Amino acid sequence: MPVALNCKNCGSSFRRPPSQAHLQYCSPSCWNEFAKGKGLTGAITTRTLKCGRCSSEFTAVASRKNAKFCSRKCVNKGRLSPKRTPEDGRLHLACDICGVEFSRLRCQVEAGRGKTCSRKCRALYSNSRQGIKRSSPIESRFLQECESELGTMIDRQRKCGPYSIDGVIGSLAIEFDGNYWHSLPRVAESDSRKDLFLRHRGFTVVRIPEKLYKEDRPAAIGLVREALACMSN
């Protein structure tokens, strides 16, 4: 049953459980006021300071020796110098994979995250660094249809020197060219160097545009069939 008590500071009556009957003050503010008046240890002392951001005065506990701002909002604004904006901390870059322009924070670039614009491009970049190439879904579907139509197995992603060939049938190298990726000028130059390298290695190269495959699948498979027929003659 609660016990009735009288506050030692303000004299007001209050009630406490029996386990807290030793408390003689109705609130922490009364304890603080009484303690400061008596000079007791544990009293909370404060000081008035001037905010470093908005210049308004605020009250801080004396133990907070590094207090400079009146609120969290001023703390966040104070981290930026008056002449600096958040955009100043960003760098504008070009993706190493697709060439699209993007921006990253300076700290992200310094941590090595300024090479690619997206997760997809980052995966392609990582695979290229490791010498790994994975077929796209549409490329895999095309090669699977070629196997069904031609009745032969296709060796996929065969390594040849520094390159990886999409599909190989004997000495025929099949390259499936995506619309966007292989339309880039620097990629077109790389494709020319790859074709020349493969021809020197004894391969016949046939390139299948993704657009042709989407518009006329029999014609795309026919290019592979014609290349095989020319090699056998």
Secondary structure as the mmCIF struct_conf table of DSSP 4:
data_model
#
loop_
_struct_conf.conf_type_id
_struct_conf.id
_struct_conf.beg_label_comp_id
_struct_conf.beg_label_asym_id
_struct_conf.beg_label_seq_id
_struct_conf.end_label_comp_id
_struct_conf.end_label_asym_id
_struct_conf.end_label_seq_id
STRN STRN1 VAL A 3 ASN A 6
TURN_TY1_P TURN_TY1_P1 LYS A 8 CYS A 10
STRN STRN2 SER A 13 ARG A 16
HELX_RH_3T_P HELX_RH_3T_P1 PRO A 18 GLN A 20
TURN_TY1_P TURN_TY1_P2 ALA A 21 HIS A 22
BEND BEND1 CYS A 26 SER A 27
HELX_RH_AL_P HELX_RH_AL_P1 PRO A 28 LYS A 38
TURN_TY1_P TURN_TY1_P3 GLY A 39 GLY A 39
TURN_TY1_P TURN_TY1_P4 THR A 41 GLY A 42
STRN STRN3 THR A 46 LYS A 50
TURN_TY1_P TURN_TY1_P5 GLY A 52 CYS A 54
STRN STRN4 GLU A 57 VAL A 61
TURN_TY1_P TURN_TY1_P6 ALA A 62 SER A 63
TURN_TY1_P TURN_TY1_P7 LYS A 65 ASN A 66
BEND BEND2 CYS A 70 SER A 71
HELX_RH_AL_P HELX_RH_AL_P2 ARG A 72 GLY A 78
TURN_TY1_P TURN_TY1_P8 ARG A 79 ARG A 79
BEND BEND3 LEU A 80 LEU A 80
TURN_TY1_P TURN_TY1_P9 PRO A 82 LYS A 83
HELX_RH_3T_P HELX_RH_3T_P2 PRO A 86 GLY A 89
STRN STRN5 ARG A 90 ALA A 94
TURN_TY1_P TURN_TY1_P10 ASP A 96 CYS A 98
STRN STRN6 GLU A 101 LEU A 105
HELX_RH_AL_P HELX_RH_AL_P3 ARG A 106 GLU A 110
TURN_TY1_P TURN_TY1_P11 ALA A 111 GLY A 112
BEND BEND4 LYS A 115 LYS A 115
BEND BEND5 CYS A 117 SER A 118
HELX_RH_AL_P HELX_RH_AL_P4 ARG A 119 ARG A 129
TURN_TY1_P TURN_TY1_P12 GLN A 130 GLY A 131
HELX_RH_AL_P HELX_RH_AL_P5 PRO A 137 LEU A 150
TURN_TY1_P TURN_TY1_P13 GLY A 151 GLY A 151
BEND BEND6 THR A 152 THR A 152
STRN STRN7 ASP A 155 CYS A 160
TURN_TY1_P TURN_TY1_P14 GLY A 161 PRO A 162
STRN STRN8 TYR A 163 ILE A 169
TURN_TY1_P TURN_TY1_P15 GLY A 170 SER A 171
STRN STRN9 LEU A 172 ASP A 177
TURN_TY1_P TURN_TY1_P16 ASN A 179 TYR A 180
HELX_RH_3T_P HELX_RH_3T_P3 TRP A 181 SER A 183
BEND BEND7 LEU A 184 LEU A 184
HELX_RH_AL_P HELX_RH_AL_P6 PRO A 185 HIS A 200
TURN_TY1_P TURN_TY1_P17 ARG A 201 GLY A 202
STRN STRN10 THR A 204 PRO A 209
HELX_RH_AL_P HELX_RH_AL_P7 GLU A 210 GLU A 215
HELX_RH_AL_P HELX_RH_AL_P8 ARG A 217 SER A 232
#
